[in-house]
Amino acid sequence: STDAACVPKTVNAGKDSSTPNPKSSKAPPKPDKKKDEKPQSKNPEKEGKSEKKPVMCIVIGMAGSGKTTLMQRLNATIHEKNVPGYIINLDPAVVKIPYSPNIDIRETVKYKEIMKQYTLGPNGGIITALNLFSTRFGQVMGFLDKRAKDIDYCFIDTPGQIEVFTWSASGEIITNTLASSFPTVLVYVIDTPRTVNPVTFMSNMTYACSIMYKSQLPFVIVFNKTDVVSHRFAEEWMTDFDAFEKALRKDSSYMSTFTRSMSLVLEEFYKNIRTVGISAATGMGIDKFFTALDAAAQEYEKDYKPMIEERKKRIAEKKAAKEKAAIDRIKKDMHKTRGRKVALDARKDETRTEPVK
C-alpha cells in the first residue's frame, strides 16, 4: 500500500429509533410508527445531498518556481489552522521533500531503477514512472474516496519538468480522473523575479494559457517569491496594455515584436484568470491564495461539473443505444430462425437455416 495514513474509518451504525420497546404492553399505534420511521428514511437522502467533497489542488510550474516550497507552506498552514488536508507527491525524481506526504509516488515506483532497467534519461525516467503510477491511480482514488468526508483540501505536487506532467498521457489521465470525481483546480506557480522581463513574462502567460485551455479546469496563477519582487507589475501588465507596451519599448528585437502581438491575443485570457501574489518562504499572501482556491472550486461546480455530467449522460445514452440495438438484432435473429438449426456462412456473412429433422 502506498498510503500508510489512509486507514479506512469504521462507521458506527446508530440505534434504530423505530424498534418497538419490548417492555411496552401496548403495540405502538400506526401513526406513531410512521412518524418514527420517517426521519430514518429521510436522513440518508439528506446526508447524500449535503455530502461535501475535498478540493483537489494540482500544483504545476516551471523548474525553480518554488512549487515544493509552496507545498511545504500549504502543509504548514493547514496544520497551523487545523484544516483537514491531504498531501500527494507525484515527483518520482525528487531526492528529499520538506513535508510528509500521505501518498508518495517514490514508494510505488523507483525512479533510478526504471532508468537503469529501460536505459532512459532523466525525463524519460520521470515519464515512465508516471505512466506506471497512473495504472494504479485507481487505488489512490479509493483512498481519497474513503477520506473525502474528513478532508477539505488535497494538494498534489508535480514534477519540476512541467511538460512531463501537463503534456503526457499519464498526466492527463491523473488530472481527468481527479476532475471526474472531485472539484479540481490547477495552480500555476510563477517565479516573480524572473518575469520582470516582458518576454519571459509573456512566455509564462502563453504556457499558462495553453494548459488552461487544454484542461478546461479552473485556473489560478500564483506569483511566488513576492518577498523579493512585488507582483504588482505583472498584474498591471495583464490589465493595462499601454504599461506593457512601455516596458517592451526597451527591447527592439524580433521577440519583443512577437510578444507585443501575443499580448493582444491573450487579452481575453487575462479577463478569465485568477491571480494571487504570495511568498512561500514567509507565508505572505497565503490567506488570499485559499480565497482564490475556494472561488475556483465554486467555478468548477458551476461550469465544469455540468459539462462532466453532460458528457457522462451522452456516454450512457450511446451505451444504452448500442445495447438496445444488440438486443433487437438478437430478437430478430431468434424470430427468423425459430425451430431451425442455424449455420453461419462466413464467406458470404449470411445466416442459413435448415429444418429440424
DRENDO-1510 file (C-alpha; in Angstrom, 1 decimal, always signed):
<recs>
REC; n; res; u; v; w
REC; 1; SER; +0.0; +0.0; +0.0 .
REC; 2; THR; +1.3; +3.5; -0.8 .
REC; 3; ASP; -0.7; +5.2; +1.9 .
REC; 4; ALA; +0.3; +4.4; +5.4 .
REC; 5; ALA; -2.0; +7.1; +6.8 .
REC; 6; CYS; -5.1; +6.1; +4.8 .
REC; 7; VAL; -6.7; +3.5; +7.2 .
REC; 8; PRO; -10.5; +3.4; +6.5 .
REC; 9; LYS; -12.5; +4.5; +9.4 .
REC; 10; THR; -15.2; +2.2; +10.7 .
REC; 11; VAL; -18.6; +3.8; +10.6 .
REC; 12; ASN; -20.6; +3.0; +13.7 .
REC; 13; ALA; -24.2; +2.4; +12.9 .
REC; 14; GLY; -26.7; +4.2; +15.2 .
REC; 15; LYS; -29.5; +2.6; +17.1 .
REC; 16; ASP; -32.8; +2.2; +15.2 .
REC; 17; SER; -35.3; +4.6; +16.8 .
REC; 18; SER; -38.2; +2.7; +15.2 .
REC; 19; THR; -37.5; -0.6; +17.2 .
REC; 20; PRO; -40.5; -1.3; +19.5 .
REC; 21; ASN; -40.0; -1.4; +23.2 .
REC; 22; PRO; -40.4; -5.0; +24.5 .
REC; 23; LYS; -41.5; -3.7; +27.9 .
REC; 24; SER; -44.5; -1.9; +26.5 .
REC; 25; SER; -47.7; -3.8; +26.9 .
REC; 26; LYS; -49.4; -1.9; +24.1 .
REC; 27; ALA; -48.3; -2.1; +20.5 .
REC; 28; PRO; -47.4; +1.3; +19.2 .
REC; 29; PRO; -50.1; +2.9; +17.1 .
REC; 30; LYS; -49.5; +3.0; +13.3 .
REC; 31; PRO; -49.3; +6.8; +13.1 .
REC; 32; ASP; -46.5; +6.9; +15.7 .
REC; 33; LYS; -44.7; +4.1; +13.9 .
REC; 34; LYS; -44.8; +6.0; +10.7 .
REC; 35; LYS; -43.7; +9.1; +12.5 .
REC; 36; ASP; -40.7; +7.3; +13.9 .
REC; 37; GLU; -39.7; +5.7; +10.6 .
REC; 38; LYS; -39.9; +9.0; +8.6 .
REC; 39; PRO; -36.7; +10.6; +9.9 .
REC; 40; GLN; -34.9; +7.3; +9.5 .
REC; 41; SER; -35.7; +7.0; +5.7 .
REC; 42; LYS; -35.1; +10.7; +5.2 .
REC; 43; ASN; -31.7; +11.2; +6.8 .
REC; 44; PRO; -29.6; +9.2; +4.4 .
REC; 45; GLU; -31.0; +11.1; +1.4 .
REC; 46; LYS; -30.4; +14.4; +3.2 .
REC; 47; GLU; -26.9; +13.4; +4.1 .
REC; 48; GLY; -26.2; +12.4; +0.5 .
REC; 49; LYS; -27.3; +15.8; -0.8 .
REC; 50; SER; -25.1; +17.7; +1.8 .
REC; 51; GLU; -22.1; +15.5; +1.3 .
REC; 52; LYS; -19.0; +17.7; +0.8 .
REC; 53; LYS; -16.1; +16.8; -1.4 .
REC; 54; PRO; -12.5; +18.0; -0.9 .
REC; 55; VAL; -10.9; +20.4; -3.4 .
REC; 56; MET; -8.1; +18.8; -5.5 .
REC; 57; CYS; -5.3; +21.3; -6.0 .
REC; 58; ILE; -2.8; +20.3; -8.6 .
REC; 59; VAL; +0.4; +22.4; -8.3 .
REC; 60; ILE; +2.3; +22.9; -11.5 .
REC; 61; GLY; +5.0; +25.3; -12.6 .
REC; 62; MET; +8.4; +25.7; -14.2 .
REC; 63; ALA; +11.5; +24.2; -12.5 .
REC; 64; GLY; +12.7; +26.6; -9.8 .
REC; 65; SER; +9.4; +28.4; -9.5 .
REC; 66; GLY; +9.0; +27.3; -5.8 .
REC; 67; LYS; +6.4; +24.5; -6.1 .
REC; 68; THR; +7.9; +22.3; -3.4 .
REC; 69; THR; +8.4; +25.3; -1.1 .
REC; 70; LEU; +4.8; +26.3; -1.7 .
REC; 71; MET; +3.7; +22.7; -0.8 .
REC; 72; GLN; +5.7; +23.0; +2.4 .
REC; 73; ARG; +3.9; +26.3; +3.2 .
REC; 74; LEU; +0.5; +24.8; +2.4 .
REC; 75; ASN; +1.2; +21.8; +4.6 .
REC; 76; ALA; +2.3; +24.1; +7.5 .
REC; 77; THR; -0.8; +26.3; +7.1 .
REC; 78; ILE; -3.3; +23.5; +7.2 .
REC; 79; HIS; -1.7; +22.1; +10.3 .
REC; 80; GLU; -1.4; +25.5; +12.0 .
REC; 81; LYS; -5.1; +26.3; +11.3 .
REC; 82; ASN; -6.3; +22.8; +12.0 .
REC; 83; VAL; -7.7; +22.5; +8.4 .
REC; 84; PRO; -8.0; +18.8; +7.5 .
REC; 85; GLY; -5.9; +18.3; +4.4 .
REC; 86; TYR; -4.1; +15.6; +2.3 .
REC; 87; ILE; -0.8; +15.7; +0.5 .
REC; 88; ILE; +0.3; +13.7; -2.5 .
REC; 89; ASN; +3.8; +13.8; -4.1 .
REC; 90; LEU; +3.9; +12.9; -7.8 .
REC; 91; ASP; +7.6; +13.8; -8.4 .
REC; 92; PRO; +9.5; +10.5; -8.6 .
REC; 93; ALA; +12.9; +12.1; -9.1 .
REC; 94; VAL; +13.0; +14.4; -6.0 .
REC; 95; VAL; +15.6; +13.3; -3.5 .
REC; 96; LYS; +14.1; +15.0; -0.4 .
REC; 97; ILE; +10.9; +16.9; +0.3 .
REC; 98; PRO; +10.4; +19.2; +3.3 .
REC; 99; TYR; +7.0; +17.8; +4.1 .
REC; 100; SER; +5.4; +14.4; +4.8 .
REC; 101; PRO; +3.0; +13.3; +2.1 .
REC; 102; ASN; +0.2; +10.9; +2.7 .
REC; 103; ILE; +0.8; +9.3; -0.7 .
REC; 104; ASP; +4.3; +9.3; -2.3 .
REC; 105; ILE; +5.0; +8.1; -5.8 .
REC; 106; ARG; +8.5; +7.1; -4.7 .
REC; 107; GLU; +7.2; +4.4; -2.5 .
REC; 108; THR; +5.5; +2.8; -5.5 .
REC; 109; VAL; +7.9; +3.2; -8.4 .
REC; 110; LYS; +11.7; +3.5; -8.1 .
REC; 111; TYR; +12.9; +6.3; -10.5 .
REC; 112; LYS; +16.6; +5.2; -10.7 .
REC; 113; GLU; +15.7; +1.6; -11.2 .
REC; 114; ILE; +13.4; +2.5; -14.0 .
REC; 115; MET; +16.2; +4.5; -15.7 .
REC; 116; LYS; +18.6; +1.5; -15.4 .
REC; 117; GLN; +16.1; -1.1; -16.5 .
REC; 118; TYR; +14.8; +0.7; -19.5 .
REC; 119; THR; +18.1; +2.7; -20.3 .
REC; 120; LEU; +16.3; +6.0; -20.1 .
REC; 121; GLY; +17.4; +9.6; -19.4 .
REC; 122; PRO; +16.0; +11.8; -16.6 .
REC; 123; ASN; +12.9; +13.0; -18.4 .
REC; 124; GLY; +12.2; +9.6; -19.9 .
REC; 125; GLY; +12.5; +8.0; -16.4 .
REC; 126; ILE; +10.0; +10.5; -15.0 .
REC; 127; ILE; +7.5; +9.9; -17.8 .
REC; 128; THR; +7.8; +6.1; -17.4 .
REC; 129; ALA; +7.4; +6.4; -13.6 .
REC; 130; LEU; +4.3; +8.5; -14.0 .
REC; 131; ASN; +2.9; +6.1; -16.6 .
REC; 132; LEU; +3.4; +3.1; -14.3 .
REC; 133; PHE; +1.9; +5.0; -11.4 .
REC; 134; SER; -1.1; +6.1; -13.4 .
REC; 135; THR; -2.0; +2.4; -14.0 .
REC; 136; ARG; -2.5; +2.1; -10.2 .
REC; 137; PHE; -4.2; +5.5; -9.7 .
REC; 138; GLY; -7.5; +3.8; -9.1 .
REC; 139; GLN; -6.0; +2.8; -5.7 .
REC; 140; VAL; -5.3; +6.5; -5.0 .
REC; 141; MET; -8.9; +7.3; -5.9 .
REC; 142; GLY; -10.0; +4.6; -3.4 .
REC; 143; PHE; -8.0; +6.2; -0.6 .
REC; 144; LEU; -9.4; +9.7; -1.5 .
REC; 145; ASP; -13.0; +8.4; -1.6 .
REC; 146; LYS; -12.6; +6.9; +1.9 .
REC; 147; ARG; -11.1; +10.1; +3.3 .
REC; 148; ALA; -13.4; +12.5; +1.3 .
REC; 149; LYS; -15.6; +13.3; +4.3 .
REC; 150; ASP; -12.7; +14.0; +6.6 .
REC; 151; ILE; -10.6; +16.4; +4.5 .
REC; 152; ASP; -11.1; +19.9; +2.9 .
REC; 153; TYR; -8.2; +20.1; +0.6 .
REC; 154; CYS; -5.8; +17.7; -1.3 .
REC; 155; PHE; -2.6; +19.3; -2.5 .
REC; 156; ILE; -0.7; +17.5; -5.3 .
REC; 157; ASP; +2.9; +18.2; -6.1 .
REC; 158; THR; +4.1; +17.5; -9.7 .
REC; 159; PRO; +7.5; +17.1; -11.3 .
REC; 160; GLY; +9.6; +20.2; -11.9 .
REC; 161; GLN; +9.8; +19.4; -15.6 .
REC; 162; ILE; +6.4; +20.8; -16.2 .
REC; 163; GLU; +5.9; +19.4; -19.7 .
REC; 164; VAL; +6.4; +15.9; -18.3 .
REC; 165; PHE; +3.1; +16.1; -16.5 .
REC; 166; THR; +1.0; +18.6; -18.4 .
REC; 167; TRP; +1.6; +17.2; -21.9 .
REC; 168; SER; +1.9; +13.4; -21.1 .
REC; 169; ALA; -0.8; +10.8; -21.3 .
REC; 170; SER; -0.3; +9.9; -17.7 .
REC; 171; GLY; -0.7; +13.5; -16.5 .
REC; 172; GLU; -3.9; +13.8; -18.5 .
REC; 173; ILE; -5.2; +10.5; -17.1 .
REC; 174; ILE; -4.5; +11.6; -13.5 .
REC; 175; THR; -6.0; +15.1; -14.0 .
REC; 176; ASN; -9.1; +13.9; -15.7 .
REC; 177; THR; -9.6; +11.1; -13.2 .
REC; 178; LEU; -9.5; +13.6; -10.3 .
REC; 179; ALA; -11.7; +16.1; -12.1 .
REC; 180; SER; -14.4; +13.5; -12.8 .
REC; 181; SER; -14.9; +12.8; -9.1 .
REC; 182; PHE; -13.8; +15.9; -7.2 .
REC; 183; PRO; -13.6; +19.7; -7.6 .
REC; 184; THR; -10.2; +20.1; -9.2 .
REC; 185; VAL; -8.2; +23.3; -9.6 .
REC; 186; LEU; -4.9; +23.8; -11.4 .
REC; 187; VAL; -2.4; +26.1; -9.7 .
REC; 188; TYR; +0.3; +27.5; -11.9 .
REC; 189; VAL; +3.3; +28.8; -9.9 .
REC; 190; ILE; +5.4; +31.6; -11.5 .
REC; 191; ASP; +8.8; +32.8; -10.3 .
REC; 192; THR; +8.1; +36.5; -10.0 .
REC; 193; PRO; +11.7; +37.8; -10.0 .
REC; 194; ARG; +12.3; +36.1; -13.3 .
REC; 195; THR; +9.2; +37.6; -15.0 .
REC; 196; VAL; +10.3; +41.2; -14.7 .
REC; 197; ASN; +11.5; +40.8; -18.3 .
REC; 198; PRO; +8.4; +41.3; -20.6 .
REC; 199; VAL; +9.5; +38.4; -22.9 .
REC; 200; THR; +9.8; +36.0; -20.0 .
REC; 201; PHE; +6.5; +37.2; -18.6 .
REC; 202; MET; +4.8; +36.5; -21.9 .
REC; 203; SER; +6.4; +33.1; -22.2 .
REC; 204; ASN; +4.9; +32.1; -18.8 .
REC; 205; MET; +1.5; +33.6; -19.7 .
REC; 206; THR; +1.4; +31.7; -23.1 .
REC; 207; TYR; +2.3; +28.4; -21.3 .
REC; 208; ALA; -0.4; +29.0; -18.7 .
REC; 209; CYS; -3.0; +29.8; -21.3 .
REC; 210; SER; -2.2; +26.6; -23.3 .
REC; 211; ILE; -2.5; +24.5; -20.1 .
REC; 212; MET; -5.8; +26.1; -19.1 .
REC; 213; TYR; -7.5; +25.7; -22.4 .
REC; 214; LYS; -6.2; +22.1; -22.7 .
REC; 215; SER; -7.5; +21.0; -19.3 .
REC; 216; GLN; -10.6; +23.4; -19.3 .
REC; 217; LEU; -10.3; +23.4; -15.5 .
REC; 218; PRO; -10.5; +26.3; -13.1 .
REC; 219; PHE; -7.1; +28.0; -13.1 .
REC; 220; VAL; -5.2; +30.1; -10.5 .
REC; 221; ILE; -1.9; +31.8; -11.3 .
REC; 222; VAL; +0.4; +32.2; -8.3 .
REC; 223; PHE; +3.1; +34.8; -8.4 .
REC; 224; ASN; +5.6; +33.3; -6.0 .
REC; 225; LYS; +8.6; +35.0; -4.2 .
REC; 226; THR; +6.8; +38.3; -3.7 .
REC; 227; ASP; +9.1; +38.9; -0.7 .
REC; 228; VAL; +11.9; +39.5; -3.3 .
REC; 229; VAL; +9.9; +41.3; -6.0 .
REC; 230; SER; +6.3; +42.6; -5.8 .
REC; 231; HIS; +3.9; +41.1; -8.4 .
REC; 232; ARG; +2.1; +44.3; -8.9 .
REC; 233; PHE; +3.9; +45.0; -12.2 .
REC; 234; ALA; +2.7; +41.6; -13.6 .
REC; 235; GLU; -1.0; +42.4; -12.7 .
REC; 236; GLU; -0.6; +45.8; -14.3 .
REC; 237; TRP; +0.8; +44.3; -17.5 .
REC; 238; MET; -2.2; +41.9; -17.6 .
REC; 239; THR; -4.8; +44.7; -17.2 .
REC; 240; ASP; -3.1; +47.7; -18.9 .
REC; 241; PHE; -1.7; +47.1; -22.4 .
REC; 242; ASP; -0.1; +50.6; -22.5 .
REC; 243; ALA; +2.0; +49.7; -19.5 .
REC; 244; PHE; +3.2; +46.5; -21.1 .
REC; 245; GLU; +3.9; +48.3; -24.3 .
REC; 246; LYS; +6.0; +50.8; -22.4 .
REC; 247; ALA; +8.1; +48.0; -20.9 .
REC; 248; LEU; +8.6; +46.5; -24.3 .
REC; 249; ARG; +10.0; +49.6; -25.9 .
REC; 250; LYS; +13.3; +49.0; -24.2 .
REC; 251; ASP; +13.7; +45.9; -26.4 .
REC; 252; SER; +13.6; +46.3; -30.2 .
REC; 253; SER; +14.3; +42.6; -31.1 .
REC; 254; TYR; +12.1; +40.3; -33.0 .
REC; 255; MET; +11.0; +38.7; -29.8 .
REC; 256; SER; +9.6; +42.0; -28.5 .
REC; 257; THR; +7.5; +42.4; -31.6 .
REC; 258; PHE; +6.2; +38.8; -31.2 .
REC; 259; THR; +5.5; +39.4; -27.6 .
REC; 260; ARG; +3.6; +42.6; -28.4 .
REC; 261; SER; +1.3; +40.6; -30.8 .
REC; 262; MET; +0.8; +37.8; -28.2 .
REC; 263; SER; -0.3; +40.3; -25.5 .
REC; 264; LEU; -3.2; +41.3; -27.7 .
REC; 265; VAL; -4.1; +37.7; -28.3 .
REC; 266; LEU; -4.1; +36.9; -24.6 .
REC; 267; GLU; -6.2; +39.8; -23.6 .
REC; 268; GLU; -9.3; +37.7; -23.3 .
REC; 269; PHE; -7.4; +35.1; -21.3 .
REC; 270; TYR; -6.4; +37.7; -18.8 .
REC; 271; LYS; -10.1; +38.5; -18.1 .
REC; 272; ASN; -10.9; +35.0; -17.1 .
REC; 273; ILE; -7.9; +34.2; -14.9 .
REC; 274; ARG; -7.4; +34.5; -11.1 .
REC; 275; THR; -4.0; +35.8; -9.9 .
REC; 276; VAL; -2.6; +36.0; -6.4 .
REC; 277; GLY; +0.8; +37.0; -5.1 .
REC; 278; ILE; +2.4; +35.0; -2.3 .
REC; 279; SER; +5.7; +34.3; -0.7 .
REC; 280; ALA; +6.0; +30.6; +0.0 .
REC; 281; ALA; +9.1; +31.3; +2.1 .
REC; 282; THR; +7.5; +33.8; +4.5 .
REC; 283; GLY; +3.8; +32.9; +4.2 .
REC; 284; MET; +2.8; +36.3; +2.9 .
REC; 285; GLY; -0.5; +36.2; +1.0 .
REC; 286; ILE; -1.3; +32.6; +1.8 .
REC; 287; ASP; -4.8; +33.6; +3.0 .
REC; 288; LYS; -5.5; +35.2; -0.4 .
REC; 289; PHE; -4.4; +32.0; -2.0 .
REC; 290; PHE; -7.0; +30.0; -0.1 .
REC; 291; THR; -9.7; +32.6; -1.0 .
REC; 292; ALA; -8.8; +32.2; -4.7 .
REC; 293; LEU; -8.8; +28.4; -4.4 .
REC; 294; ASP; -12.3; +28.4; -2.9 .
REC; 295; ALA; -13.5; +30.7; -5.7 .
REC; 296; ALA; -12.0; +28.4; -8.3 .
REC; 297; ALA; -13.7; +25.4; -6.7 .
REC; 298; GLN; -17.1; +27.2; -7.0 .
REC; 299; GLU; -16.3; +27.8; -10.6 .
REC; 300; TYR; -15.8; +24.0; -11.0 .
REC; 301; GLU; -19.2; +23.4; -9.6 .
REC; 302; LYS; -20.8; +26.0; -11.8 .
REC; 303; ASP; -19.1; +25.4; -15.1 .
REC; 304; TYR; -17.0; +22.2; -15.3 .
REC; 305; LYS; -19.2; +19.8; -13.3 .
REC; 306; PRO; -22.3; +20.3; -15.6 .
REC; 307; MET; -20.0; +19.6; -18.6 .
REC; 308; ILE; -18.8; +16.4; -17.0 .
REC; 309; GLU; -22.4; +15.3; -16.2 .
REC; 310; GLU; -23.5; +16.0; -19.8 .
REC; 311; ARG; -20.5; +14.0; -21.1 .
REC; 312; LYS; -21.4; +11.1; -18.8 .
REC; 313; LYS; -25.0; +11.3; -19.9 .
REC; 314; ARG; -24.0; +11.2; -23.6 .
REC; 315; ILE; -21.8; +8.2; -23.0 .
REC; 316; ALA; -24.6; +6.4; -21.1 .
REC; 317; GLU; -27.0; +7.1; -23.9 .
REC; 318; LYS; -24.7; +5.8; -26.5 .
REC; 319; LYS; -24.1; +2.7; -24.4 .
REC; 320; ALA; -27.8; +2.1; -23.9 .
REC; 321; ALA; -28.4; +2.6; -27.7 .
REC; 322; LYS; -25.8; +0.0; -28.5 .
REC; 323; GLU; -27.2; -2.5; -26.0 .
REC; 324; LYS; -30.7; -1.9; -27.4 .
REC; 325; ALA; -29.5; -2.4; -31.0 .
REC; 326; ALA; -27.8; -5.6; -30.0 .
REC; 327; ILE; -30.9; -6.9; -28.2 .
REC; 328; ASP; -33.0; -6.0; -31.3 .
REC; 329; ARG; -30.7; -7.9; -33.6 .
REC; 330; ILE; -30.8; -11.0; -31.3 .
REC; 331; LYS; -34.6; -10.9; -31.2 .
REC; 332; LYS; -34.8; -10.5; -35.0 .
REC; 333; ASP; -32.5; -13.5; -35.5 .
REC; 334; MET; -34.5; -15.6; -33.0 .
REC; 335; HIS; -37.7; -14.7; -34.8 .
REC; 336; LYS; -36.2; -15.8; -38.2 .
REC; 337; THR; -34.6; -19.0; -37.0 .
REC; 338; ARG; -37.1; -20.2; -34.5 .
REC; 339; GLY; -37.4; -24.0; -34.7 .
REC; 340; ARG; -34.5; -24.4; -37.1 .
REC; 341; LYS; -30.8; -25.2; -36.9 .
REC; 342; VAL; -28.6; -22.2; -37.7 .
REC; 343; ALA; -25.5; -22.4; -39.8 .
REC; 344; LEU; -23.3; -19.4; -40.5 .
REC; 345; ASP; -21.7; -19.0; -43.9 .
REC; 346; ALA; -18.5; -17.0; -43.1 .
REC; 347; ARG; -17.7; -16.4; -46.8 .
REC; 348; LYS; -21.0; -14.6; -47.5 .
REC; 349; ASP; -21.6; -13.4; -44.0 .
REC; 350; GLU; -25.1; -14.8; -44.2 .
REC; 351; THR; -27.2; -17.0; -41.9 .
REC; 352; ARG; -28.6; -20.1; -43.5 .
REC; 353; THR; -31.4; -22.0; -41.8 .
REC; 354; GLU; -32.1; -25.7; -42.0 .
REC; 355; PRO; -35.3; -27.5; -40.9 .
REC; 356; VAL; -35.0; -29.6; -37.7 .
REC; 357; LYS; -35.1; -33.3; -38.6 .
</recs>
